[in-house]
Amino acid sequence: MSEETLTLSDSLRSRLDRLGLEFLAEVLGIETRERPGNAEALVTLGMVLTQLGRYPEGLAVDRRLVELHPKDSGARYNLACSLALTGQCALALSALEEAVELGYDDAEHLVADADLSSLRNEARYLAVIARLRKQA
């Protein structure tokens, strides 16, 4: 059998990708329960949960990261994303403003980040973008 006949359908590839992410989430969940201070595993777990659409669980992870590292702008930015994905726009905007206060400065990433799409028309969101672009 040649390699060309072993191609996967898009549907099967998508299902396998999801299974892989579910497996990774499970492994990272075990790791973070056994080592609750493992920030690297928590960051990855939060991203995987978001990719899987498990937003409330991702939000819990991001809140834990902010508790562990309250001055980390990236943790605060990820918290803003999770809050936006769970429909908590006012809290998301506050977390985003805090991320900027802590040093987050990537306006273009912020504009392109689909996780923040629910904030796009908010005056506070637009003000954050304007502030970052002015600083750049």
C-alpha positions, -999 to 999 in steps of 0.1 A, spaced: 0 0 0 14 34 -10 16 64 13 -8 82 -10 -37 59 -1 -33 66 36 -46 101 36 -73 110 62 -105 127 55 -109 161 69 -136 148 93 -114 121 106 -85 144 110 -106 168 129 -119 141 152 -83 128 158 -71 164 165 -99 168 191 -91 135 207 -55 145 210 -65 178 226 -88 160 250 -60 136 260 -36 166 265 -62 184 286 -65 153 308 -28 148 312 -23 185 320 -52 184 344 -35 156 363 -2 175 362 -17 207 376 -36 188 403 -3 171 414 17 202 410 -7 232 414 21 257 411 33 245 377 25 277 357 38 264 324 14 234 326 -14 258 336 -8 281 307 -9 252 283 -40 237 299 -58 270 296 -50 273 259 -60 237 253 -93 241 271 -100 272 251 -93 254 218 -118 227 229 -144 253 237 -144 245 274 -144 282 283 -156 280 320 -128 255 327 -103 277 309 -115 306 330 -109 287 362 -73 280 351 -66 316 341 -79 328 375 -56 303 392 -27 317 371 -35 352 381 -36 342 418 -2 325 414 13 354 394 -7 386 400 18 409 383 21 388 351 6 408 322 3 376 301 -17 358 328 -39 389 331 -44 391 293 -54 354 292 -79 361 320 -94 389 299 -97 365 270 -115 338 291 -138 364 306 -147 377 272 -154 341 259 -177 335 289 -196 367 282 -183 387 311 -174 418 291 -171 443 320 -147 420 339 -128 412 307 -123 449 300 -110 454 335 -86 425 332 -74 438 298 -68 473 313 -49 456 342 -28 436 317 -18 469 300 -10 485 333 13 455 340 31 459 307 11 441 280 19 461 248 9 441 217 -19 462 201 -19 442 169 -23 409 186 -50 423 207 -69 435 176 -65 402 159 -74 380 189 -107 363 181 -111 356 219 -118 393 224 -143 397 196 -172 403 220 -154 435 231 -147 450 197 -174 477 199 -167 486 235 -153 521 242 -129 508 268 -115 482 244 -110 509 217 -93 531 243 -69 503 252 -60 499 216 -55 536 211 -33 538 242 -11 509 230 -7 523 195 2 557 210 29 541 232 44 522 203 
